[in-house]
Amino acid sequence: MTFMQQPVIRLSAVVALLFTFFCSPPTETEKDLLEMERVWQYCKIYSIWQEFIPDDPVSVYDYPGEIVDGLPDSLHSDTVHYSMYWPSGTVPPGLFAGSGFTGSAGQAYGLPVYYAQLTDKTLYIRIKEFSEYSNESGQTVSTFSLLQAIPASSPNVIVDLRSNGGGNIDICTLSIDLFLEKDIPYIGAIYRKNVKEIGDTGWAYDTLSDAWKATKTGDRFEGKNIVVLTDCHTASAAEIFAAGLRDGVPGAQLYGTVTFGKGIGQYIFSLASGAAIKLTGFKFERAGGEEISRQYNKKGITPDMPKQTVVKRNGLFWVDSLIIAAGEKLEPGFENNYDRAIMSDLARNNDRFSESCSLFGAAKFLRPEDLPVY
């Protein structure tokens, strides 16, 4: 059924409802009917689920969310749906406008990125999420811009993605470009067929598209020796970043525990009422490695060095065992050369990573609403 063939839902009823809406305050029932019409329009016209949605939602469904609740999800599973509807007034803060961070340079651990020079040769970078926000001066700051500002003279870089739940994919891909040579493929994407195209009626998804590639050259962290730290809370865009560095940077390694396993992404549609719909639109797979391990959704990405984080006191200072292991990989003798005070500060801040993930267990799979929406 094409867009031009779409039936008109109770046209006279909708016209009468709109007349009532503009001439007098609408009742709650009238608001629900208008919202149901909006949800129907998006699901029927802008997504692949047209064949699953009756042409007369007012007669079939009791409330707008029911339309979304029943949608099958061929990109994920038969039991867990990555479709969601937020009624007007309940849309999570920051859903369309960044993360809402307001940290300043003096509040380093409140920012999505911070770094520390552990030795003359080894730089540590912690990426907490991929986001964009306005700081206290009204300037736009992002994970990407903060990474751009980091001094990059060290030959070795530890990138810490533990407990990074993801974020904005556009910010993630910009950030990956800082590490990869131009035209290096780093992730493959499978898209639902014409997910935003008016009139599309198919629901089968496309085969693997051409892999996403780095677009620039000569950036800050190209040519570095890289170790990426992951845990079971490394998810979504952070997994794209981890896989991108692992498969796109020669010699890069992953240390830690199996990642979360969210290899899918969602489109967010905002409605005129202030409500929103989240629909799964694409699935990712790694651009490199053995074919059996490229699909990581619900399975997670297995590190090269499976090692649980242990944060403990070492004399007067604290240490993070995973940072130590990564440092030794990059710089033999690292354990005798790193800055004790800086490591202690990092380790105490990273204490929540300790023993939080099973070393060899499968990634824990949470409810869709527990995950980033990007």
N, C-alpha and C positions, 0 to 999 in steps of 0.2 A: 504494500500500500504506500503510495507516494504521498508527499505533503498535500498536493492538490486534491488527492482523493480522500483525505481525512474527513470523517463525518463531523458535522457541527453538533456540539453537545447542547441539546436543549436550547437552541438559539434564542427562542422567545423568552425562555426562563432566564438566561444569562443577561439579555438586554434589559428585562424587567428588574433583575437584581442590580445591575449597574445603575439604572435609573433611581432605584431606591437608595443605593449607596451614596450617590451624589446629592440627592434631595433630602435625605434624612440620615441620621447616624445608623449604621448597620447593626443588626442584632448579632449575637455570637454565632447563631446558626448560619446567617448570611455570610459572615466572615469565613466560616468553615467551608462553605460552598465555593466561595471565591478562591480560597487557598487550595482546595481540592482541584479546581480547574487549573491553577498555576502549576501544581505538581504534575498533573496529567499532561500538560503541554510539554514540560521538560522531559518527562520520561518517554512520552510517545514520539516526540519529534526530534529531540536532541540525543537520544541514546539508542542502543541496540535492542531494547526490550519491547518494541512496539507490538510484536505478536503475542506478548504475554499480558498485555494490559487491555481490559475490555474498553469498548468505545464509549461506554456510558458510566463513568466512575461514580456519579452521584447516586446511581441505583445500586451499585455493587459494593461500594466501600462506605464505612461509617465515618472515617476521618482521614485526612490527607496522608498521615504516616502509614496507613494500611497499604497504600499503593506501593510504597517503597519497601515495606517489610516483606512483601511476597516475591520480590524479584529474585530469580535464580542468578547465580554468579559463576559463570563458566570459567572465569580466570582464577578462581580461588578454590572453592569446595562446595559440596552439596549441603553442608551443615552450618558453615560460618559465612555470612553474607557481609561484604564490604559495601553495603548500601545503607544510607542513613538519612533521616529527615529531621531537621531541627525546626520546630514551630517558630513563628514570629516572636521575637523577644527572648528566645532561649539560645540563640546562636552563640557559641563559645567566644569570649572576648579574643580579639586578635586573629580570628579565623581568616580575615581578608587583609589584615593590615600589619603583618609582621608579628614579632614575639612580644612586644611591649617592654623589652628590657630598657632600663634607664640608668644603667651603671656608668660610672665615670672611670677615668684612668686610675683613680685612687681606690677603686673597688674592683681590683683585677679579677677576683673570683666570681663577681657578679656578671662579667662579660661572657659572651659565647666563645671567645678565644683568649687564651693567655699563654705565655711562653716563658721559658727559663733557659739560661745558658748553663748546662751541667758541667761541661769541660770546654776547653778551647776548641775542640773539634766536634762536639755533640750538642745539638740544640734540641730541646724538648718543646713540643707544641701540643696543647690540649684544646680540642675542638668539642665544645659542649653541645652545640646544635648549629644548624645552618639556617640563619635568620637575618632579617633586616629590620631596623627600628630607628627611631629618632632619639638622639641623646638629649641631655638636659639643655644643650645649646640650640636644639632644633635641627642639628645636622643629621643627615641620613648615614647610619653606620651599619655595616653588615659583616658577617663572617668573612666574606671575601675581602672587604676593605681592611679589616683587621689583620688578615694574613698578609696582605700586600705590604703592610707597615712593619713587618717583623724583619729585623736584620738577618741577612741570609748568607753570611760569610762562611759558616760552618759546613764542612763536607758531609756530616752525618746529621740526620734528622729523625727523631722519634715522634711519631704522630699518634696521639692518644685519643681514641674514639670510644673509650669505655663509657657506658651509660649515655651515649649520644643516641637519642631516639629518632633523629632524622631532622626534618624541617623542609625548607623550600628547595625544590629540586633545581631551580634555576641558579640559586646561590651556590648549591653544591657543585654544579657543573662548571660554573665560573671558577670555583676554588680548585677543582681538579686541574684546570688549565694551568695553574701556577706550578704544577709538579710534572706534567707530561710534555714531551716533545710534540710538536705539531703533527697532526694526522695519525697519531697513535690511537687505535680503537681501545675503548675501555669498558663499555657495557653495551649489550644488545637489548632492544626493546620490542616487545610484541604488543601491538595496539589492537583494541577492539576496532572492528570495521567501521570507519567513518563515524566515530563516536559523536562528533559534533555536527555532522552534516545533515541538514534538513532533508527528509524524505528517505533516508536509508532504512531499509527494513531487515537487513541481514543481521545475524547475531554471532556467526562464527568469526573468530579473531584471525588476523593475518598471520602468516608465517613470520619467522624472525626477520625483522627489518635490518637494514645496514646498521652496523654498530655505530654508536655515538663516538665521535673522535675529538681529540684535543684540537683547538682551533688556532692557537697562537704558539709562538716559539720565543725563546730567550727570556722566559719568566724566572721568577725568583728561586724556585726550588728545583728547577730542571738539573739533571745530572747529579743529584744528591744520592747518597746511600740512605735507604729508607727502611725503617721498621714501623709497622702499624700495630697498635695495641687495640684489642677488641675484647668484648665480653658478651654475655647473653642479653644485655640490654642495648647493644649496638644494633640499630634497626633502620629500615627504610632508606632514606637518603644517605645515612651514615654507612650502610652496607654497600651502596653504590660507590661511595668514596673509597671504602676499604678495598673493594674488588677492583676499582679503577686503578688505585696505586699499586696493588699487588700484581695485576696483570699488565699494567701499562708502563711501569718503571722497572727497568732491568735490574734484577737481583733483589727487588723489594720482598720483604717477608711479613707475614702476619704472626703475631705472638698473642697468646691469651686463650680465651675460650670461644666455643662456637657462637656465632652471632645469632640474633633473634630469629631471622628468617622471614622478613616482610619484603618479598621481592615483587610487590605489586604497588600501584599508585592510583590515586583517585583524582577525579575532576570535582571541583566544587562549583555548584551553580547557585548563585544568589537570586532570590525571588524579590519581587517588588514589595512584598509585605515585610521584608526583613528576615524571612525564613531562609533556609538553605538546604540543599540536597547534596549528598556526597555519593558518587557512583564510581566504582572501579572501572578504570579505562585502559590500563596497560600493565604489562608484566615484564620484569627484567630478567635477563640471564647474562652470565659473565661472558666477556668477549674472548677469554683465553682459558687455558687449562683443559683437562679432559672433559669430553662432552657430558659424561655422566654427572659431573659435579657443577656444570654450568647453571642448571636450574636450582636455585637456592630457596625459593619460596617455601615456607613451612619447614625447611630443613636447616637453614642457616649456612654460613660459610665457615668451613673448618680451617683453623689456623695452621701454619706450617710448624709452629712450636706450641703444642697444647700445654698451657701452664696457667695454673690458678694464681690469681693475685694474692699475695700475703703482705700485709702492712704490719710492721712490728718495730719495736724499739731496738736500736743497736747502739748500746752505750748511752751517750747523752742525746743522740739523734734518732730519728725514725727513718725507715727505709721502705721502699715499695719494690718488692721482689721482681715484678714484671718489668719495671723501668731498668733495674739492674741487669736483668737478663738481656734486654734489648740493647743496652749500652755495651755490654760485653760482646754481643754479636757485631756491633758496628765499630767498636774501638777496643781491641784487646788491652787489658789493663785498666779498663774504665772503672772498675770497682775500687781501685786504689787512687783514682784521680778526680772523681766527681766532687762537686762542692757539697759538703755535708749539710750545711745550713739550708741551702736551696732544696736539696733532696728531702730534708726533714719537713720543710714547709709543704712541699708537694705531697709527700706521703701522708701527712696528717689531713690534708685536704682531700686526699684520695682514699681515706680510710673506708668509706662506704663501699668501695669495690671489693674489699677483702672478704673472701669466702661467700660472696653473694651469688655465685654461679657454680653449677655442677661442672666439674672439669670435663667429663666425657659424656654427660647427659645431653639429650636433645634440647634444643632451644625451647623455652617455655612459650606457649602461644596464648596470648591474652585476647580479650574481647576487642573487637574493632574500635570501640570507643576509648580504649586505653592507649591507642596508638596516635602518632601524629596524623593529621588529616591531609598532608600533602602527598 
